[in-house]
């Protein structure tokens, strides 16, 4: 198949423009681009669609196997990016072995950096991650954060996962919806949030206070920075000392420690209820 050959697409797309935007063919089995610090490869329908819908994400090129666009073609046309028809094998060759790509791959740039001062209030909740490095866990946390409309997620520059395809797939589109702030010093960031009026609450299964009790009565207008640590290690000493209060989830069973992404979901539910409780 010649690189310059064009596959005409009849009809019109849902955006109203000509649906004749061509798919540029690639040789069968050709290996596509590899991820680099400046090139992010997103895959999976939800992740790719969310990136195409996010004006803050600079997108470059959409690759798809025949019959796999499933509504993505119109979004690509709106963003005026080229589409390339490739084989599923070519997509697989560019990604980790276990990647479930659903025959779509998007080349794009990393999301722009955000500063603490740029956080805009939506729910009054900021999530803070203390050196949680597993991209699947962080992706699941971001997905939950998007569901609760958190204001931002704060993490360190170092000892944090890459904001690439694995994490984006686990986040199921949430990476494009939750503002991410990377900081050098987490304790300094917590002090900044506290100065802005946030109650900094660290989560620890052995803490003396329950989370529900720690945030009870806060009500609308208040804000909370909910701090989660890595499984096993938990919060670092300085992070704990910087928090206003350490709290635990009040669980009825014999197991009191949960996977960090599950704990995050329960904790966000507690905080959300406290901030939206009727007087």
N, C-alpha and C positions, 0 to 999 in steps of 0.2 A: 504493500500500500504506500503510495507516494505521500510525503509530508504535505505537499501543496494541494493535494486533491481535496475538493470540498463536497460535502454531502448536503444537498439541498433539502431543506425542511419546509414542506408545504404549509399553507394556512397562516393563521395569525396567533401571536401569543396572548396571554391574559393581560399583559400590560398594554395591549392595543397596538404595539409596534409590529413590524414585519417579523414573522416567525422564521424568516429565511436566514437568520444569523447562522452561518455555517459552522459545522463541527470540523475542526481541522484533524485529519487523520494522522495516526502515528504508526510506524512499523509494528507489526504483531510482536509482542513480547518485549518491546523496548522498555528499558528501565527509566522511570521518570526521575524528577528531581529528588534530591535527598534533603532532609531537614538540616538547617544550619541555624546559628543564632539570629540571623536576619531573615530566614525563610521558614515559616511555620507550615506544616502539612496537616490540615484538618481532614478528618474522614468520618463517615457515618452521616446519615441523612439529617438528623437533628442538629448535629454540630455544624455541618456545612450550611444548612438553611439559616441557622441563627447568625452565622458569620456574614452571610450575604445580606441579611436584614440589618446588620449593625453598621451604621455610617462611620463609626469610629475605627472600624477594622478595614485596613487597606487590603483589598483582594486583587489577585493577579491573574489567576487562570483556574478554570474548572475542568477537571478530567472526569469522564464518566464512561462506563461501558454502555453499549447499545441497549436502549430500553430502560435505563436506570435513572433518568433525570427526574422523573416523578415530581414535576412542578418546579424544579430548580432552574430550568431553562429561562423562564420569564424573569426570575430574579437576577440571573446572570446578565440578561439583556438590559435590565434596568441599570445595573452597575457598569455596563459596557465592558465586560471582560470576555476574553475569548474562551470558547469551549473546545475541548479536544476529545475525540472519541478514541478510547483505548480499550485494551482487554482487561478483564479482572486480574489476570496474572501480572500485567504491568503495574497495576496499582499495588498488588500484594508485594511485589519486589521492592517497592519504595518504603514499605512500612514494617514495623515489628511483626514477627511471625504470627503472634496471637491476635493481631488487629482485625476487628470485624468492621470492614469498611463499607459494606453494602454497595460496592461498585462505584463509589463516588469519592473524589479526592479534590481538595481545594488548596491551591498555593496562595499564601497570604503573608502579610508582615505581622510581627508581634504587635499586640495592642499598645498604645502609647502609655507611658508612665503616668501615674496619678500621685499627687501630693496629699498629705494629710489635710492641708488647708482647703483642698478642693472637694472634700466629702460633702455631699448635699444630703440634708435630712429627708428621709422618706418614712422609715419605720421607727427611727430612734435607736436602732440596734446596729452596732459595729461588731463584726466577728474578728477576733485576733487569734492567729495560729502561732504557737511557739515551737518552731522547728519540727513541724509535721512534714515528712518528706515523701510519703507514699503518694504517687499521683492518683491512684484509684480512690484512696481515702479523701484526698483534697478535692478531687473532682466530685465525689459524692457530697462533700460538705458544700461546695459551691452550688450544686444543684438544689440542695435544701435551702441554702441562703437565698437563692433566687425565688424559691417558693414563698419565703417569708419576707421578701422585698427588703433585705437588709441594706443599710446605707453603704457599706463597703466591707471588704475583707482585707485585713492587714496581716502581712507576713514579712519575714526577714528576707533580705537579699540572698543571704547564704543559708544553707541547710533548709532549702525549700525546693519543691519540685519544679521542673520545667513546665511552662505554660503552653505545652504542645498538644499533639494529637491524642496521646493516651489520656491525659487529664481532661481534655475537652470532650472526648467521647464519654468518659465517666460522668461529666457534668451535664451531658445531654442538652447542650445549648446554653446552659447557665453561665458559662464563661463569658459570653457576650452580654450578659445582663447584670452581672455583679461587678461594680468597680473594685479593682485590685490595687492596693497600695503596698509597695515594697519599701521597707525601711532598713537602715543599717543597725539601729539600736532599738530593740523592742521596748525596753523599759522607758526610754525617752519618749517613744510614741505613746505609751500608756499615760505618761504624765501629761502629754499634750492633750489627749482625749479627756483626761480628768479635769484639766484646766478649762476645757470647753463644756464642762458640766456632766460628763458621763460618769456613772458609777461603774468602776472596773471590777468585774466579778470573775475570779478564776475558778475553773471547774476541777474538782479533785474528789475522788470517791471516798477519801478518808477525812474530808473536811468536817468541822464540827457543826456547820450550819447547813440547812437544806437550801437549795436554790430557790424554791418557792417562797421560803421565809425571807431570804436575803433580798428579794425583789418585791415582796408584798407591799402594797400601798404606794408604789412609785407613781402610777397614774400617767395620764397623757401629759406631754410637755417634758417629761424626763427622758433621759437616754441611758443606755447600758452598753458597755464594752464587754463582751463575753469572751473570755480567754480560754482557749483549749490547748492542751499540751500533747506531745507525742505519746502513743501507747507505750506503756512500760516505764519510760523516763518521766512522763508527766511534765509539769511546768518546771522550768529552771528556778533556782533559788531567787535570783534577782527579780524575775518575773513575778514570783509569788509575793515577794516583799513589796512590789510596786502596786499590786492589786489592793483595792479597798477592802475586799472580803473574799475569803475562799469558801466555796459552797459545793455541796454534793447533790446529785439527783436522789430524790426520795423514792427508792425502789422497794417493792414489797417482797421480792424473792430473795433467795440465798446468794445469788450472783449480784454483786453491787457494782461491777465494773463492766462497761460496754465498749464495743468497738467505737472509736472516736467519731465516726460519721453518724452512728446511731445515737450516741450521746448528744451530739450536736443537735439532731432533730428534736429530741426531747427537751433539751435545754432551751432551744429557740421557742418552742411551744410555751414553756413556762414564762419566759421573758415577755413574749408577745402578749400573753394573757394579762400579765401584770401591768404592762404599759397601756393596755386597752380596756382595763377593768372600769366599769361604770362606778361613779362616785356614789 
